[in-house]
């Protein structure tokens, strides 16, 4: 076999190896794209569930606590006004 034939065989082998490597790299890239897409969907789902849980289950209790705090604050203001009136009406 001549040297040129050996070089041709090596070039053919390199072509096959290059084509195989190209297929593997494209498969890896496709796999990475799918992974990224599912990762985004996963985190959006987690955020959506968290938001819905807060809105439907936690927020009513937070609103009740805020109302109770507002009522307590109003009671405090009324008590301060009553004591202020009491102090003004007492003889000194």
Secondary structure in CASP SS format (residue, H / E / C, confidence):
PFRMAT SS
TARGET T0000
AUTHOR 0000-0000-0000
METHOD secondary structure of the structure
MODEL  1
X C 1.00
X C 1.00
X H 1.00
X H 1.00
X H 1.00
X H 1.00
X H 1.00
X H 1.00
X H 1.00
X H 1.00
X H 1.00
X H 1.00
X H 1.00
X H 1.00
X H 1.00
X H 1.00
X H 1.00
X H 1.00
X H 1.00
X H 1.00
X H 1.00
X H 1.00
X H 1.00
X H 1.00
X H 1.00
X H 1.00
X H 1.00
X H 1.00
X H 1.00
X H 1.00
X H 1.00
X H 1.00
X H 1.00
X H 1.00
X H 1.00
X H 1.00
X H 1.00
X H 1.00
X H 1.00
X H 1.00
X H 1.00
X H 1.00
X H 1.00
X H 1.00
X H 1.00
X H 1.00
X H 1.00
X H 1.00
X H 1.00
X H 1.00
X H 1.00
X H 1.00
X H 1.00
X H 1.00
X H 1.00
X H 1.00
X H 1.00
X H 1.00
X H 1.00
X H 1.00
X H 1.00
X H 1.00
X H 1.00
X H 1.00
X H 1.00
X H 1.00
X H 1.00
X H 1.00
X H 1.00
X H 1.00
X H 1.00
X H 1.00
X H 1.00
X H 1.00
X H 1.00
X H 1.00
X H 1.00
X H 1.00
X H 1.00
X H 1.00
X H 1.00
X H 1.00
X H 1.00
X H 1.00
X H 1.00
X H 1.00
X H 1.00
X H 1.00
X H 1.00
X C 1.00
X C 1.00
X C 1.00
END
